[in-house]
Amino acid sequence: MSETSSTPFSSDIEISRATVLKPISEIAKNVGINADDIIPYGKYKAKVPLSYLNEDKISKSNLILVTAITPNKAGVGKTVTSVALSLGLNHIGKKAAVALREPSLGPCFGMKGGAAGGGYSQVLPMEDINLHFTGDFHAITSANNMISALLDNYQFQNRNTEKALARIVWRRVLDVNDRSLRNVVTGLGGTANGLPTESGFDITPASEIMALLCLATSIEDLQARIERIVLGYRKDKSPFTVKDLDVAEAITVLLREAIMPNMVQTTENTTAFVHGGPFANIAHGCNSVLATKMALSCTDYVVTESGFGSDLGAEKFLDIKCRLSGLRPKATVIVATTAALKLHGGVPAADITKPNMEALEAGAPNLQRHIQNMKGFGQSVVVSFNRFKHDTDEEVNFLAEYCKKEGVVFAINNGFLKGGEGAADLARKVVDAIENNPSQEMNFTYDSSDPIRTKIEKIATKIYRAGEVTFSPVAARKLKQYEDMGWGELPVCVAKTQYSFSDDEKKICAPVGFTINIRDLVINAGAGFIVAVAGDIMRMPGLPKEPQAMRIKLVGGEIEGLS
């Protein structure tokens, strides 16, 4: 919270319930969408048909990317900033919308509690968005696991024949943090129950179905991407895909509504498109291309965000989403807090809210690294500072001067407490950057024609500042295998910790010269990229000692704990 204002409400959920929501038909009308065309999910949620995509309008609208410094465990308020900026833009007379990812049930019941913004800068209805929403995650989970069932049946029906696959790489998913399901054995109990097979579960946001749905540009493109998913390998080592299984159309049917962007509203009734939810530490970390383009089709300014710090989310947004979709941000906002910077300055997590100029100065190179990286992409950078009541004037003035020396704009965001009014200064500075100093031509980290190894090395050395990249024997073998199979020109998605530029979360601030180890490569031919797994990152999270689920309750018909 800001020290310059106060709120009569004590929690996000109280603010959410105090907000008078408008019917979703009215929200649609405000951005030129006919109420008869939307597909309502109750009074305040709707799907928008893809017929409202307007490529001519998309090219003329202004896309703003919100990213962040390397976060602490509680985050730095990136979603709050994204929502607040959209409110601020409308407050100063611009026609703006926000495009965000959908929260995952795993983190909501694990550590977060909710992920729909906060304070007076939220997307609503908050409880619905944080829970089942319009069922997109369930549709993706069902589609993923339907493929698993059909693949297992294929193996069962073709057992002891030349058609049987030598190796299966497709895994099941579940939108729950469940470490016990990371590695399982299926098909036990006799032949009637299938063939005993080692398998495992990832969390739904890590599913390739999630990734490809968020990169698809049409229902036809969605089916084509599904067809390209690699499920396993034949005895001659050739890939076996969903197209070979002959079920791509059936899987597309399961996703026919999930592909349509979801439209909701903010605490100030600004239009919001919330769609898709891949994690940035294990996937590409961006909301759907279709939702971003839908927002651009309907408004003049669109604020979107990428997951975690800029080394993960923004790099993938620019190197993968923008490369594949043609989208180009006119400006990039980097969110910073003193608490996260003090953590990078060596202060224990328990003490990061205490005044400490020495630690703040020691952690500032982390902010500098993120600024340099975004400038390297050709982005016009604005630093948005989320001020809390524990921040001193000395600390704020230091960061303002630091940003000035780095040649970027600095703005204080009070959107958490004041909504659009509190983000008006940030909005004006972003508009000024777009009008007078817009982002330059995109400088990608690597060329599509670079070998896979070179792409990974360029990300590691240019973005992370690693001194060396090593590859496990498994990863080294797959480098050659993937290039031999024609996947060499695909972009690379590095899966690593979100708490460090390195693959070791203990290496804080702005480390240089370290070694990153790529222990595995995973082909996502349907999504259109190669996942390079670094360090000990896992695609199925576990739960903490005291999960947030212990605090989520139904009290008098109202949900508590999602804040």
ChimeraX attribute file (.defattr): number of C-alpha atoms within 10 A of each C-alpha:
attribute: neighborCount
match mode: 1-to-1
recipient: residues
	/A:1	17
	/A:2	20
	/A:3	13
	/A:4	10
	/A:5	12
	/A:6	12
	/A:7	14
	/A:8	7
	/A:9	13
	/A:10	10
	/A:11	14
	/A:12	22
	/A:13	23
	/A:14	14
	/A:15	19
	/A:16	23
	/A:17	15
	/A:18	11
	/A:19	16
	/A:20	10
	/A:21	19
	/A:22	14
	/A:23	16
	/A:24	24
	/A:25	21
	/A:26	16
	/A:27	23
	/A:28	23
	/A:29	12
	/A:30	16
	/A:31	17
	/A:32	13
	/A:33	17
	/A:34	14
	/A:35	16
	/A:36	9
	/A:37	15
	/A:38	18
	/A:39	18
	/A:40	19
	/A:41	15
	/A:42	10
	/A:43	13
	/A:44	19
	/A:45	24
	/A:46	25
	/A:47	21
	/A:48	25
	/A:49	17
	/A:50	17
	/A:51	9
	/A:52	16
	/A:53	19
	/A:54	15
	/A:55	12
	/A:56	10
	/A:57	16
	/A:58	20
	/A:59	15
	/A:60	13
	/A:61	20
	/A:62	22
	/A:63	26
	/A:64	25
	/A:65	23
	/A:66	30
	/A:67	34
	/A:68	30
	/A:69	29
	/A:70	30
	/A:71	24
	/A:72	20
	/A:73	12
	/A:74	10
	/A:75	18
	/A:76	24
	/A:77	19
	/A:78	26
	/A:79	27
	/A:80	25
	/A:81	33
	/A:82	30
	/A:83	35
	/A:84	37
	/A:85	36
	/A:86	33
	/A:87	34
	/A:88	28
	/A:89	26
	/A:90	20
	/A:91	20
	/A:92	16
	/A:93	8
	/A:94	17
	/A:95	19
	/A:96	27
	/A:97	30
	/A:98	32
	/A:99	32
	/A:100	26
	/A:101	25
	/A:102	26
	/A:103	26
	/A:104	27
	/A:105	24
	/A:106	24
	/A:107	22
	/A:108	23
	/A:109	23
	/A:110	23
	/A:111	17
	/A:112	21
	/A:113	22
	/A:114	25
	/A:115	23
	/A:116	27
	/A:117	24
	/A:118	27
	/A:119	24
	/A:120	27
	/A:121	33
	/A:122	31
	/A:123	29
	/A:124	24
	/A:125	22
	/A:126	26
	/A:127	22
	/A:128	13
	/A:129	22
	/A:130	22
	/A:131	18
	/A:132	15
	/A:133	20
	/A:134	20
	/A:135	14
	/A:136	22
	/A:137	25
	/A:138	17
	/A:139	20
	/A:140	27
	/A:141	21
	/A:142	19
	/A:143	23
	/A:144	23
	/A:145	19
	/A:146	17
	/A:147	21
	/A:148	18
	/A:149	13
	/A:150	15
	/A:151	21
	/A:152	18
	/A:153	14
	/A:154	15
	/A:155	19
	/A:156	17
	/A:157	13
	/A:158	13
	/A:159	13
	/A:160	9
	/A:161	9
	/A:162	10
	/A:163	13
	/A:164	16
	/A:165	22
	/A:166	14
	/A:167	14
	/A:168	20
	/A:169	13
	/A:170	20
	/A:171	19
	/A:172	22
	/A:173	26
	/A:174	24
	/A:175	21
	/A:176	22
	/A:177	24
	/A:178	17
	/A:179	16
	/A:180	11
	/A:181	19
	/A:182	20
	/A:183	14
	/A:184	11
	/A:185	12
	/A:186	15
	/A:187	15
	/A:188	12
	/A:189	10
	/A:190	9
	/A:191	10
	/A:192	9
	/A:193	11
	/A:194	16
	/A:195	18
	/A:196	13
	/A:197	13
	/A:198	12
	/A:199	16
	/A:200	18
	/A:201	24
	/A:202	23
	/A:203	26
	/A:204	30
	/A:205	31
	/A:206	25
	/A:207	29
	/A:208	27
	/A:209	26
	/A:210	27
	/A:211	27
	/A:212	27
	/A:213	31
	/A:214	28
	/A:215	27
	/A:216	24
	/A:217	19
	/A:218	16
	/A:219	18
	/A:220	12
	/A:221	15
	/A:222	25
	/A:223	23
	/A:224	19
	/A:225	25
	/A:226	26
	/A:227	22
	/A:228	20
	/A:229	25
	/A:230	22
	/A:231	23
	/A:232	18
	/A:233	17
	/A:234	15
	/A:235	12
	/A:236	8
	/A:237	12
	/A:238	12
	/A:239	18
	/A:240	19
	/A:241	21
	/A:242	23
	/A:243	18
	/A:244	14
	/A:245	14
	/A:246	12
	/A:247	18
	/A:248	21
	/A:249	17
	/A:250	13
	/A:251	23
	/A:252	21
	/A:253	13
	/A:254	16
	/A:255	22
	/A:256	12
	/A:257	19
	/A:258	21
	/A:259	28
	/A:260	24
	/A:261	28
	/A:262	28
	/A:263	27
	/A:264	28
	/A:265	26
	/A:266	27
	/A:267	28
	/A:268	23
	/A:269	21
	/A:270	21
	/A:271	29
	/A:272	27
	/A:273	29
	/A:274	26
	/A:275	29
	/A:276	33
	/A:277	27
	/A:278	30
	/A:279	28
	/A:280	29
	/A:281	25
	/A:282	25
	/A:283	28
	/A:284	35
	/A:285	29
	/A:286	30
	/A:287	31
	/A:288	31
	/A:289	26
	/A:290	25
	/A:291	30
	/A:292	27
	/A:293	26
	/A:294	28
	/A:295	31
	/A:296	28
	/A:297	23
	/A:298	24
	/A:299	22
	/A:300	17
	/A:301	24
	/A:302	29
	/A:303	30
	/A:304	29
	/A:305	27
	/A:306	29
	/A:307	29
	/A:308	25
	/A:309	28
	/A:310	29
	/A:311	28
	/A:312	32
	/A:313	26
	/A:314	30
	/A:315	28
	/A:316	24
	/A:317	26
	/A:318	25
	/A:319	24
	/A:320	22
	/A:321	23
	/A:322	18
	/A:323	16
	/A:324	18
	/A:325	15
	/A:326	11
	/A:327	17
	/A:328	21
	/A:329	25
	/A:330	25
	/A:331	27
	/A:332	30
	/A:333	30
	/A:334	25
	/A:335	29
	/A:336	28
	/A:337	24
	/A:338	30
	/A:339	29
	/A:340	27
	/A:341	27
	/A:342	28
	/A:343	24
	/A:344	31
	/A:345	24
	/A:346	16
	/A:347	21
	/A:348	10
	/A:349	14
	/A:350	8
	/A:351	12
	/A:352	22
	/A:353	17
	/A:354	14
	/A:355	17
	/A:356	19
	/A:357	16
	/A:358	12
	/A:359	19
	/A:360	25
	/A:361	18
	/A:362	18
	/A:363	24
	/A:364	24
	/A:365	18
	/A:366	22
	/A:367	26
	/A:368	16
	/A:369	22
	/A:370	25
	/A:371	26
	/A:372	15
	/A:373	19
	/A:374	25
	/A:375	17
	/A:376	16
	/A:377	19
	/A:378	20
	/A:379	25
	/A:380	25
	/A:381	28
	/A:382	23
	/A:383	28
	/A:384	27
	/A:385	24
	/A:386	24
	/A:387	22
	/A:388	18
	/A:389	12
	/A:390	15
	/A:391	20
	/A:392	17
	/A:393	9
	/A:394	12
	/A:395	15
	/A:396	17
	/A:397	11
	/A:398	16
	/A:399	22
	/A:400	19
	/A:401	13
	/A:402	18
	/A:403	20
	/A:404	12
	/A:405	10
	/A:406	13
	/A:407	12
	/A:408	18
	/A:409	19
	/A:410	23
	/A:411	23
	/A:412	20
	/A:413	30
	/A:414	30
	/A:415	31
	/A:416	28
	/A:417	22
	/A:418	20
	/A:419	28
	/A:420	29
	/A:421	21
	/A:422	24
	/A:423	29
	/A:424	26
	/A:425	20
	/A:426	29
	/A:427	25
	/A:428	18
	/A:429	17
	/A:430	29
	/A:431	21
	/A:432	12
	/A:433	20
	/A:434	20
	/A:435	12
	/A:436	10
	/A:437	15
	/A:438	20
	/A:439	20
	/A:440	15
	/A:441	11
	/A:442	16
	/A:443	15
	/A:444	17
	/A:445	20
	/A:446	19
	/A:447	15
	/A:448	16
	/A:449	12
	/A:450	15
	/A:451	18
	/A:452	24
	/A:453	18
	/A:454	13
	/A:455	21
	/A:456	23
	/A:457	21
	/A:458	19
	/A:459	21
	/A:460	24
	/A:461	19
	/A:462	15
	/A:463	22
	/A:464	25
	/A:465	21
	/A:466	21
	/A:467	14
	/A:468	13
	/A:469	17
	/A:470	15
	/A:471	18
	/A:472	13
	/A:473	12
	/A:474	12
	/A:475	20
	/A:476	16
	/A:477	13
	/A:478	17
	/A:479	19
	/A:480	15
	/A:481	14
	/A:482	18
	/A:483	14
	/A:484	10
	/A:485	10
	/A:486	9
	/A:487	20
	/A:488	22
	/A:489	18
	/A:490	25
	/A:491	25
	/A:492	26
	/A:493	30
	/A:494	25
	/A:495	26
	/A:496	26
	/A:497	22
	/A:498	25
	/A:499	23
	/A:500	25
	/A:501	30
	/A:502	28
	/A:503	25
	/A:504	19
	/A:505	13
	/A:506	11
	/A:507	15
	/A:508	19
	/A:509	26
	/A:510	22
	/A:511	16
	/A:512	14
	/A:513	12
	/A:514	19
	/A:515	17
	/A:516	24
	/A:517	19
	/A:518	24
	/A:519	17
	/A:520	20
	/A:521	24
	/A:522	16
	/A:523	21
	/A:524	24
	/A:525	19
	/A:526	25
	/A:527	25
	/A:528	24
	/A:529	23
	/A:530	23
	/A:531	20
	/A:532	24
	/A:533	23
	/A:534	24
	/A:535	17
	/A:536	14
	/A:537	16
	/A:538	19
	/A:539	23
	/A:540	25
	/A:541	17
	/A:542	18
	/A:543	17
	/A:544	10
	/A:545	8
	/A:546	10
	/A:547	17
	/A:548	21
	/A:549	18
	/A:550	10
	/A:551	13
	/A:552	16
	/A:553	13
	/A:554	10
	/A:555	8
	/A:556	7
	/A:557	7
	/A:558	10
	/A:559	12
	/A:560	16
	/A:561	20
	/A:562	23
	/A:563	21
